[in-house]
Amino acid sequence: MTDRPTDLSSLPSYRAARRSLFSARKFALMASVVAGLGVAVYGFGPAAGPVDIFSSTAHAQVNNEVRKVEKPVGFADIVERVKPSVISVKVNINEKIAKNDSTDSNEDSPFQPGSPMERFFRRFGGPDGLPPGLRGGPRGRGMVTGQGSGFFISADGYAVTNNHVVDGADKVEVTTDDGKTYSAKVIGTDARTDVALIKVEGSSNFPFAKLSDGKPRIGDWVLAVGNPFGLGGTVTAGIVSASGRDIGNGPYDDFIQIDAPVNKGNSGGPAFNTEGEVMGVNTAIYSPSGGSVGIAFSIPASTVKTVIAQLKDKGSVSRGWIGVQIQPVTVDIADSLGLKKAEGALVAEPQANGPAAKAGIESGDVITAVNGETVKDARELARTIGSLAPGNAVKLNVLHKGQDKVINLTLGQLPNTVEAKADTDNGDKGGATRGTDVPKLGLTLAPANSVAGAGKDGVVVTEVDPKSAAAERGFKEGDIILEVAGKSVTNVGDVREAINAARTDNKNSVLMRVKSGGSSRFVAIPLAKG
């Protein structure tokens, strides 16, 4: 009989002890993972069958699985890296205030209702639109100060903030994260995007942040760093709540919505992603109470890059311009034009002698693409054209009277102010007439040449039924209907004829071009049956 080592694995007592130890190890590992990560990883590989947790290979496999599901437990490392690039911005305004030292009159005050500074302090300074130094005493006495935020974008002191933070400032000072104060000068501002570029003097080795090249996704983490209520160096965290927001600030609105707490004084500060890059510049909040309610808006980094490049180069921003007044294509308008989708930008009126008019674009055309890129809506067309430099050649896809066509034109330069040209033709001076009812539209109409001051073209709305579909769509007394269903109208008979033709074509609505207050727009009116 040969003497050999006993195979312990064959003994029932050993197998029982091993099972007990296995269960204890498994429970301990599972408990530690659950406690630290909220995820259980134990005992079995995805395809290799049972894993021997006593082996070093098994431990390595478990550790790798844990790393895959591990998430950041905080943002301290990111904050430590990016916070030094953020600055507090202080502005002083006293030139206009000095005029009011001996009077309580506020006619020359920069805090007139609706003024840039009044909006600034109401949005990010104080509930009554005044800075603390002017509350409770005569307006116009003392130095007016305001505070916002910003961040360095280069080591030599170039920094980004909001236009409304530095607009009208006589003096700009910044305070860095280490408490040092420097003077700054405004290099350029762009009111249309609310972006400003300033240059901080006093060092060539400022810590700076990088503007992100990527587009944030809804649900991504975001860190807001800034100077809320003048406290300085404050960090808050949240997520990207939405993108492409239009808050009524202008045709170039394309804001990122975040829920990281942003308060008065954060304006102009950066919103960082988890890579430590600036995804946006905080510019506005929605706040019935005056404090953060979890809805803030940031200018996308892509927009900021384009704007500051021009501000640094020439101190201002030049944008492409085609010279059209545009409006969205609603479902009703799409139906009246025979479009399958409510997409594109409807040309309400081309500006005389503008690039579009010279190229043959007419009222009622729908611009559907620019250089082969689909145009989703009117705002997207404005942003796309505005992002191109004047002088560039562009190709527009246009739906013209139901037919697709391609129009090539050269962009002009967007004027600093675009004035609507009012109709100055006084027409017949013989006084107004009541007009003729068009009951199925809820409108009373009269030929324009029979109404004083209405001009010669179209028919004038002399009365609107307040319960009608026309009233719901914004028709008011004095509006002039120039076209119905693509045809010019000069009297009520023309209007009725166009409406009957639309009904014959089984249209659910009829499209009208309406002149109101010197500008034109298209309105789709539902057609009553019968």
PEVEN-V264404 format. One record per pair of residues at least 12 apart in sequence whose C-alpha atoms are under 10 Angstrom apart, sorted by the first residue. I is the first residue (numbers start at 1). J is the second residue. Records with the same first field share a line. If there is no record, write none. Layout:
I=J + J
This chain:
22=43 + 52 + 53 + 54
23=43
25=42 + 43 + 53 + 54
26=41 + 42 + 43 + 53
27=40 + 42 + 43
28=42
29=41 + 42 + 43 + 53 + 62
30=42 + 43
33=66 + 70
36=70 + 73
37=66 + 69 + 70 + 71 + 73
38=69 + 70
39=66 + 69 + 70
40=66
41=62 + 63 + 65 + 66 + 69
42=58 + 59 + 61 + 62 + 65 + 66
43=58 + 59 + 62
44=58 + 61 + 62
45=58 + 61 + 62 + 65
72=274
74=237
75=223 + 235 + 236 + 237 + 274
77=274 + 276
78=223 + 272 + 273 + 274 + 275 + 276 + 277
79=223 + 224 + 225 + 235 + 272 + 274 + 276
80=276
81=207 + 208 + 209 + 276
82=151 + 207 + 208 + 209 + 210 + 225 + 270 + 272 + 275 + 276 + 277 + 278
83=151 + 176 + 177 + 207 + 208 + 209 + 224 + 225 + 226 + 233 + 234 + 235 + 270 + 272 + 276
84=151 + 152 + 176 + 177 + 178 + 206 + 207 + 208 + 209 + 233
85=150 + 151 + 152 + 153 + 154 + 155 + 159 + 176 + 177 + 206 + 207 + 208 + 209 + 210 + 225 + 270
86=149 + 150 + 151 + 152 + 153 + 159 + 160 + 174 + 175 + 176 + 177 + 207 + 208 + 209 + 225 + 226 + 227 + 232 + 233 + 234 + 268 + 269 + 270
87=148 + 149 + 150 + 151 + 152 + 159 + 160 + 161 + 173 + 174 + 175 + 176 + 177 + 178 + 179 + 180 + 181 + 225 + 226 + 227 + 232 + 233 + 268 + 269 + 270
88=147 + 148 + 149 + 150 + 151 + 161 + 173 + 174 + 175 + 176 + 177 + 179 + 181 + 226 + 227 + 228 + 230 + 231 + 232 + 233 + 265 + 266 + 267 + 268 + 269
89=146 + 147 + 148 + 149 + 150 + 151 + 161 + 165 + 166 + 172 + 173 + 174 + 175 + 176 + 181 + 182 + 183 + 184 + 226 + 227 + 230 + 232 + 265 + 266 + 267 + 268 + 269
90=145 + 146 + 147 + 148 + 149 + 165 + 166 + 169 + 171 + 172 + 173 + 174 + 175 + 183 + 184 + 230 + 265
91=144 + 145 + 146 + 147 + 148 + 165 + 166 + 167 + 168 + 169 + 170 + 171 + 172 + 173 + 174 + 184
92=143 + 144 + 145 + 146 + 147 + 166 + 168 + 169 + 170 + 171 + 172 + 173
93=110 + 117 + 142 + 143 + 144 + 145 + 146 + 166 + 167 + 168 + 169 + 170 + 171 + 172
94=109 + 110 + 140 + 141 + 142 + 143 + 144 + 145 + 168 + 169 + 170 + 171
95=109 + 110 + 143 + 144 + 168 + 169 + 170
96=108 + 109 + 110 + 140 + 170
97=109 + 110 + 111 + 139 + 140 + 141 + 142 + 143 + 144
98=140 + 141 + 142 + 143
99=140 + 141
100=138 + 139 + 140 + 141 + 142
101=138 + 139 + 140 + 141 + 142
102=138 + 140 + 141
103=138 + 139 + 140 + 141
104=137 + 138 + 139 + 140 + 141
105=138 + 139 + 140
106=138 + 139 + 140
108=140
109=139 + 140
110=140 + 144 + 168
111=129 + 130 + 131 + 139 + 140
112=129 + 130
113=129
114=129
115=129
116=163 + 164 + 165 + 166 + 167 + 168 + 191
117=129 + 130 + 131 + 146 + 164 + 165 + 166 + 167 + 168 + 169
118=130 + 131 + 164
119=164
120=146 + 147 + 148 + 163 + 164 + 165 + 166 + 167 + 264 + 265 + 267 + 284
121=145 + 146 + 147 + 164 + 165 + 264 + 265
122=264 + 290
123=263 + 264 + 265 + 267 + 283 + 284 + 285 + 286 + 287 + 290 + 291
124=146 + 147 + 148 + 164 + 165 + 228 + 229 + 262 + 263 + 264 + 265 + 266 + 267 + 283 + 284 + 285 + 290 + 291
125=145 + 146 + 147 + 148 + 228 + 229 + 230 + 263 + 264 + 265 + 267 + 290
126=229 + 264 + 290
127=289 + 290
130=144 + 145 + 146
131=143 + 144 + 145 + 146 + 147
132=144 + 145 + 146
133=145 + 146
144=169
145=169 + 171 + 172
146=165 + 166 + 169 + 172 + 230 + 265
147=165 + 166 + 172 + 173 + 174 + 227 + 228 + 229 + 230 + 232 + 264 + 265 + 266 + 267 + 268
148=161 + 162 + 164 + 165 + 166 + 174 + 226 + 227 + 228 + 229 + 230 + 232 + 264 + 265 + 266 + 267 + 268 + 269 + 283
149=161 + 162 + 165 + 174 + 175 + 225 + 226 + 227 + 228 + 230 + 232 + 233 + 264 + 265 + 266 + 267 + 268 + 269 + 270 + 281 + 282 + 283
150=162 + 165 + 174 + 175 + 176 + 196 + 197 + 198 + 225 + 226 + 227 + 266 + 267 + 268 + 269 + 270 + 281 + 282
151=174 + 176 + 198 + 207 + 208 + 209 + 210 + 225 + 226 + 268 + 269 + 270 + 278 + 281
152=176 + 197 + 198 + 199 + 200 + 206 + 207 + 208 + 209 + 210 + 270
153=197 + 206 + 207 + 208 + 209 + 210 + 211 + 278
154=199 + 204 + 205 + 206 + 207 + 208 + 209 + 210
155=203 + 204 + 205 + 206 + 207 + 208 + 209
156=199 + 200 + 201 + 202 + 203 + 204 + 205 + 206 + 207 + 208
157=184 + 198 + 199 + 200 + 201 + 202 + 203 + 204 + 205 + 206 + 207 + 208
158=184 + 185 + 186 + 187 + 197 + 198 + 199 + 200 + 201 + 204 + 206 + 208 + 308 + 312
159=174 + 184 + 186 + 187 + 196 + 197 + 198 + 199 + 200 + 208 + 209 + 308
160=189 + 195 + 196 + 197 + 198 + 199 + 268 + 269 + 270 + 281 + 304 + 308
161=189 + 194 + 195 + 196 + 197 + 198 + 266 + 267 + 268 + 269 + 270 + 281 + 282 + 283
162=189 + 190 + 191 + 193 + 194 + 195 + 196 + 197 + 198 + 267 + 268 + 269 + 281 + 282 + 283 + 284 + 299
163=186 + 188 + 189 + 190 + 191 + 192 + 193 + 194 + 195 + 196 + 197 + 267 + 268 + 283
164=189 + 190 + 191 + 194 + 195 + 196 + 267 + 268 + 283
165=194 + 195 + 196 + 265 + 267 + 268 + 283
166=185 + 186 + 188 + 189 + 195 + 196 + 197 + 198 + 268
167=186 + 188 + 189 + 190 + 191 + 194 + 196
169=185 + 186
170=185 + 186
171=183 + 184 + 185 + 186
172=184 + 185 + 186 + 198 + 199 + 200
173=185 + 200 + 201
174=200 + 201
175=232 + 233
176=206 + 207 + 232 + 233
177=207 + 232 + 233
178=233
179=232 + 233
181=200 + 202
182=200 + 201 + 202 + 203
183=199 + 200 + 201 + 202
184=198 + 199 + 200 + 201 + 202
185=197 + 198 + 199 + 200 + 201
186=198 + 199 + 200 + 311 + 315
187=199 + 308 + 311 + 312 + 313 + 314 + 315 + 316
188=307 + 308 + 310 + 311 + 312 + 313 + 314 + 315 + 316 + 317
189=307 + 308 + 310 + 311 + 312 + 315 + 316 + 317
190=307 + 308 + 310 + 311 + 315 + 316 + 317 + 318
191=249 + 250 + 317
192=249 + 250 + 251 + 252 + 253 + 317 + 416
193=249 + 250 + 251 + 252 + 253 + 254 + 255 + 283 + 299 + 303 + 304 + 307
194=249 + 268 + 281 + 283 + 284 + 299 + 304 + 307
195=268 + 281 + 283 + 299 + 303 + 304 + 307 + 308 + 311
196=268 + 304 + 307 + 308 + 311 + 312 + 315 + 316
197=304 + 307 + 308 + 309 + 310 + 311 + 312 + 315
198=308 + 311 + 312
199=312
209=270 + 272 + 276 + 277 + 278
210=272 + 275 + 276 + 277 + 278 + 279 + 301
211=270 + 272 + 276 + 277 + 278 + 279 + 280 + 281 + 300 + 301 + 302 + 304 + 305
212=272 + 273 + 275 + 276 + 277 + 278 + 279 + 280 + 300 + 301 + 302 + 305
213=277 + 278 + 279 + 301 + 302 + 305
214=277 + 278 + 279 + 300 + 301 + 302
215=243 + 256 + 279 + 280 + 300 + 301 + 302
216=239 + 240 + 242 + 243 + 256 + 273 + 279 + 280 + 300 + 301
217=239 + 240 + 241 + 242 + 243 + 256
218=239 + 240 + 241 + 242 + 243 + 256 + 257 + 258
219=238 + 239 + 240 + 241 + 242 + 258
220=238 + 239 + 240 + 241 + 258 + 273 + 274
221=237 + 238 + 239 + 240 + 241 + 258 + 259 + 260 + 271 + 272 + 273 + 274 + 275
222=236 + 237 + 238 + 239 + 240 + 241 + 258 + 259 + 260 + 270 + 271 + 272 + 273 + 274 + 275 + 276 + 278 + 279 + 280
223=235 + 236 + 237 + 238 + 239 + 240 + 258 + 259 + 260 + 261 + 270 + 271 + 272 + 273 + 274 + 276 + 278 + 279
224=236 + 237 + 238 + 258 + 259 + 260 + 261 + 262 + 266 + 269 + 270 + 271 + 272 + 273 + 278 + 280 + 281 + 282 + 298
225=237 + 260 + 261 + 262 + 266 + 268 + 269 + 270 + 271 + 272 + 282
226=262 + 263 + 264 + 265 + 266 + 267 + 268 + 269 + 270 + 271 + 282
227=262 + 263 + 264 + 265 + 266 + 267 + 268 + 269
228=261 + 262 + 263 + 264 + 265 + 266 + 267 + 269
229=263 + 264 + 265 + 266
230=264 + 265 + 266
231=265 + 266
232=265 + 266
233=266
234=262 + 266
235=260 + 261 + 262 + 271
236=259 + 260 + 261 + 262 + 271
237=258 + 259 + 260 + 261 + 262 + 271 + 272 + 273
238=258 + 259 + 260 + 261 + 294
239=257 + 258 + 259 + 260 + 273
240=256 + 257 + 258 + 259 + 260 + 271 + 273 + 296 + 297 + 298
241=256 + 257 + 258 + 259 + 260 + 294 + 295 + 296 + 297
242=255 + 256 + 257 + 258 + 259 + 295 + 297
243=255 + 256 + 257 + 258 + 297 + 298 + 300
244=256 + 257 + 299 + 300 + 380
245=257 + 297 + 298 + 299
246=297 + 379
247=284 + 285 + 286 + 297
249=284
250=379
251=378 + 379 + 380 + 381 + 382 + 383 + 386
252=303 + 379 + 380 + 381 + 382 + 383 + 384 + 386 + 387
253=299 + 300 + 379 + 380 + 382 + 383
254=297 + 298 + 299 + 300 + 303 + 379 + 380 + 383
255=280 + 281 + 282 + 283 + 284 + 296 + 297 + 298 + 299 + 300 + 303
256=271 + 279 + 280 + 281 + 282 + 296 + 297 + 298 + 299 + 300 + 301
257=280 + 282 + 284 + 285 + 294 + 295 + 296 + 297 + 298 + 299 + 300
258=271 + 280 + 282 + 285 + 294 + 295 + 296 + 297 + 298
259=285 + 292 + 293 + 294 + 295 + 296 + 297
260=292 + 293 + 294 + 295 + 296 + 297
261=285 + 291 + 292 + 293 + 294 + 295 + 296
262=282 + 283 + 284 + 285 + 286 + 291 + 292 + 293 + 294 + 295 + 296 + 297
263=282 + 284 + 285 + 286 + 287 + 290 + 291 + 292 + 293 + 294 + 296
264=284 + 285 + 290 + 291 + 292
265=283
266=281 + 282 + 283 + 284 + 285
267=281 + 282 + 283 + 284 + 285 + 297 + 298
268=280 + 281 + 282 + 283 + 284 + 298 + 299
269=281 + 282 + 283 + 298
270=282 + 283 + 298 + 299 + 301
271=297 + 298 + 299 + 300 + 301
277=301
278=300 + 301
279=298 + 299 + 300 + 301 + 302 + 304
280=297 + 298 + 299 + 300 + 301 + 302 + 303 + 304
281=297 + 298 + 299 + 300 + 301 + 303 + 304
282=296 + 297 + 298 + 299 + 300
283=296 + 297 + 298 + 299
284=296 + 297 + 298 + 299
285=297 + 298
303=383 + 387
306=387 + 388
307=319 + 387
317=386 + 389 + 414 + 416
318=386 + 387 + 388 + 389 + 390 + 412 + 413 + 414 + 415 + 416
319=383 + 384 + 385 + 386 + 387 + 388 + 389 + 390 + 391 + 411 + 412 + 413 + 414 + 415 + 416
320=382 + 383 + 384 + 385 + 386 + 387 + 388 + 389 + 390 + 391 + 392 + 410 + 411 + 412 + 413 + 414 + 415
321=354 + 355 + 356 + 382 + 385 + 386 + 387 + 388 + 389 + 390 + 391 + 410 + 411 + 412 + 413 + 414 + 415
322=350 + 351 + 354 + 355 + 356 + 357 + 358 + 359 + 361 + 382 + 385 + 386 + 390 + 394 + 409 + 410 + 411 + 412 + 413 + 414
323=349 + 350 + 351 + 352 + 353 + 354 + 355 + 356 + 357 + 358 + 411 + 412 + 413 + 414 + 415 + 418
324=346 + 347 + 348 + 349 + 350 + 351 + 352 + 354 + 355 + 356 + 357 + 361 + 362 + 363 + 382
325=345 + 346 + 347 + 348 + 349 + 350 + 351 + 363 + 378 + 420 + 519 + 520 + 521
326=344 + 345 + 346 + 347 + 348 + 349 + 350 + 363 + 364 + 365 + 366 + 367 + 377 + 378 + 379 + 381 + 382 + 520 + 521 + 522
327=344 + 345 + 346 + 347 + 348 + 349 + 366 + 377 + 378 + 379 + 520 + 521 + 522 + 523
328=342 + 343 + 344 + 345 + 346 + 347 + 348 + 366 + 376 + 377 + 378 + 379 + 521 + 522
329=341 + 342 + 343 + 344 + 345 + 346 + 347 + 366 + 376 + 377 + 378 + 522 + 523 + 524
330=342 + 343 + 344 + 345 + 346 + 377 + 523 + 524
331=343 + 524
332=507 + 508 + 509 + 510 + 511 + 523 + 524 + 525 + 526
333=346 + 508 + 509 + 510 + 511 + 512 + 522 + 523 + 524 + 525 + 526
334=346 + 366 + 509 + 511 + 524
335=507 + 508 + 509 + 510 + 511 + 524
336=485 + 502 + 506 + 507 + 508 + 509 + 510 + 511 + 512 + 524 + 525 + 526
337=364 + 365 + 366 + 399 + 401 + 402 + 485 + 486 + 507 + 509 + 510 + 511 + 524
338=401 + 402 + 507
339=366 + 399 + 402
341=376
342=376 + 377
343=366 + 367 + 368 + 374 + 375 + 376 + 377 + 378
344=365 + 366 + 367 + 368 + 369 + 374 + 375 + 376 + 377 + 378 + 379 + 380 + 381 + 397 + 398 + 399
345=364 + 365 + 366 + 367 + 368 + 369 + 375 + 376 + 377 + 378 + 379 + 380 + 381 + 382 + 398
346=363 + 364 + 365 + 366 + 367 + 368 + 377 + 378 + 398 + 399 + 521 + 522
347=361 + 362 + 363 + 364 + 365 + 366 + 367 + 378 + 398 + 520 + 521 + 522
348=362 + 363 + 364 + 365 + 366 + 513 + 514 + 515 + 519 + 520 + 521 + 522 + 523
349=361 + 362 + 363 + 364 + 365 + 513 + 515 + 519 + 520 + 521 + 522
350=362 + 363 + 364 + 365 + 520
351=363 + 420 + 421
352=421
354=411 + 412
355=408 + 409 + 410 + 411 + 412 + 413
356=396 + 407 + 408 + 409 + 410 + 411 + 412
357=409
358=409
359=407 + 408 + 409 + 410
360=407 + 408 + 409
361=396 + 398 + 399 + 400 + 407
362=400 + 401
363=400 + 483 + 486 + 513 + 520 + 521 + 522
364=399 + 400 + 401 + 483 + 485 + 486 + 511 + 512 + 513 + 521 + 522
365=398 + 399 + 400 + 401 + 402 + 403 + 404
366=378 + 397 + 398 + 399 + 400 + 401 + 402 + 404
367=381 + 396 + 397 + 398 + 399 + 400 + 404 + 405 + 406 + 407
368=381 + 396 + 397 + 398 + 399 + 404
369=381 + 384 + 395 + 396 + 397 + 398 + 399 + 406
370=384 + 385 + 394 + 395 + 396 + 397 + 398 + 406 + 407 + 408
371=393 + 394 + 395 + 396 + 397 + 406 + 408
372=394 + 395 + 396 + 397
373=395 + 396 + 397
374=396 + 397
375=396 + 397
385=411 + 414
386=411 + 413 + 414
388=411 + 413
389=411 + 412 + 413 + 414
390=410 + 411 + 412 + 413 + 414
391=409 + 410 + 411 + 412 + 413
392=409 + 410 + 411 + 412
393=408 + 409 + 410 + 411 + 412
394=407 + 408 + 409 + 410 + 411
395=407 + 408 + 409 + 410
396=408 + 409
401=486
419=518 + 519
420=517 + 518 + 519 + 520
421=517 + 518 + 519
422=515 + 516 + 517 + 518 + 519
423=453 + 454 + 455 + 515 + 517 + 518 + 519
424=453 + 454 + 455 + 518
425=452 + 453 + 454 + 455 + 456
426=449 + 451 + 452 + 453 + 454 + 455 + 456
427=448 + 449 + 450 + 451 + 452 + 453 + 454 + 455 + 456 + 457
428=448 + 449 + 450 + 451 + 452 + 453 + 454 + 455 + 456
429=449 + 450 + 451 + 452 + 453 + 454
430=449 + 450 + 451 + 452 + 453
431=450 + 451 + 452 + 453
432=446 + 448 + 449 + 450 + 451 + 452 + 453 + 454 + 462
433=445 + 446 + 447 + 448 + 450 + 451 + 452 + 460 + 462
434=446 + 450 + 451 + 461 + 462 + 463
435=447 + 450 + 451 + 459 + 460 + 461 + 462 + 463 + 491 + 492
436=461 + 462 + 463 + 491 + 492 + 493
437=461 + 462 + 463 + 464 + 492
438=464 + 492 + 493 + 495 + 496
439=464 + 465 + 468 + 528
440=468 + 469 + 470 + 526 + 527 + 528 + 529 + 530
441=464 + 465 + 468 + 469 + 470 + 471 + 499 + 525 + 526 + 527 + 528
442=463 + 464 + 465 + 466 + 467 + 468 + 469 + 470 + 471 + 475
443=460 + 461 + 462 + 463 + 464 + 465 + 466 + 468 + 469 + 470 + 471 + 475 + 476 + 477
444=459 + 460 + 461 + 462 + 463 + 464 + 465 + 477 + 492
445=458 + 459 + 460 + 461 + 462 + 463 + 464 + 477 + 478 + 479 + 480 + 481 + 491 + 492 + 495
446=458 + 459 + 460 + 461 + 462 + 463 + 480 + 481 + 490 + 491 + 492
447=459 + 460 + 461 + 462 + 480 + 481 + 489 + 490 + 491 + 492
448=460 + 461 + 478 + 479 + 480 + 481 + 482 + 489 + 490 + 491
449=490 + 491
451=478
453=478
454=478 + 479 + 480
455=480
456=490
457=480 + 481 + 482 + 483 + 488 + 489 + 490 + 491
458=479 + 480 + 481 + 482 + 483 + 484 + 488 + 489 + 490 + 491 + 492 + 494 + 495 + 513 + 514 + 515
459=478 + 479 + 480 + 481 + 482 + 483 + 488 + 489 + 490 + 491 + 492 + 494 + 495 + 514
460=476 + 477 + 478 + 479 + 480 + 481 + 482 + 490 + 491 + 492 + 514 + 515
461=475 + 476 + 477 + 478 + 479 + 480 + 481 + 514
462=476 + 477 + 478 + 479 + 480
463=475 + 476 + 477 + 478 + 479
464=476 + 477 + 478
468=525
469=524 + 525 + 526 + 527 + 528
470=523 + 524 + 525 + 526
471=525
472=525
473=523 + 524 + 525
474=523
475=514 + 516 + 523
476=516
477=516
478=515 + 516 + 517
479=514 + 515 + 516 + 517 + 518 + 520
480=513 + 514 + 515 + 516 + 517 + 518 + 520
481=495 + 512 + 513 + 514 + 515 + 516 + 520 + 521 + 522 + 523
482=495 + 512 + 513 + 514 + 515 + 520 + 522
483=495 + 498 + 511 + 512 + 513 + 514 + 515 + 522
484=496 + 497 + 498 + 499 + 502 + 510 + 511 + 512 + 513 + 514 + 522 + 523 + 524
485=498 + 499 + 501 + 502 + 509 + 510 + 511 + 512 + 513 + 524
486=498 + 510 + 511 + 512 + 513
487=511 + 512 + 513
488=512 + 513
495=512
498=510 + 511
499=511 + 527
500=527
502=527
503=527 + 528 + 529 + 530
506=527
507=526 + 527
508=524 + 525 + 526 + 527 + 528 + 529
509=523 + 524 + 525 + 526 + 527 + 528
510=523 + 524 + 525 + 526 + 527
511=523 + 524 + 525 + 526
512=524 + 525
